[in-house]
């Protein structure tokens, strides 16, 4: 299994990549960004394997737009106990297809995956909303999720739909809600923060500093801070 670590190919026609299960998020993300793509679903941890994510269950901060990883899988190639290799798709084997993502590898040996990919943007524009009241940040986050879900069916609002949405809770009453938008990076007056550099603080500490700076100025109508973060730095912000 340790040898099944390669990306076979990416296909422009169907916007997908075929990858072996031992390939990590770090390896595949770097490969795809060089070719002008990123995974539709990307977990914010470099050393996690794609096979492990696909055969278990998982969530990321843009699951409100793309779902879980298994919802971006187009096909599984599985070696069964009788050495029969099966190409498992939703159309050909619907029950098996849906069962694999919860099986933790108990239904067969995963040989490869075909995953959906999307064109990236150079940066993420991140808006930070600090809160010092538990009820307020829970209500705001719930409204944000519901708003994003309703916007998915409105094509004209696509530009205003956040691609990333997350909350970091620091204490019982204190949290920061963050909305991230894919950006070309050409936004005048917006600071660029290269958070992936070795001397930068951990992302959660950076977010906590925004909470402390704006402790008495919570607002749901205007972000306390807006900044541009290089897309790879932002995807891997917690690693």
Buried (B, 14 or more C-beta within 10 A) or exposed (E): EEEBBBBEEBEEEEBBBBBBBBBBBBBBBEBBBEEEBBBBBBBBBBEBBBBBBBBBEBEBBBBBBBBBBBEBBBBBBBEEEEEEEBEBBEEEBEEBBEEBBEBEBEBBBBBBBBBBBBEBBBBBBBBBBBBBEBEBBBEBBEEBEEBBEEBEEEEEEEEEBBBBBBBBBBEEEBBBBBBBBBBEBEBEEBEEBEBBEEEEEEBEEBBBEBBEEBEEEBEBEEBBBBBBBBBBBBBBBBB
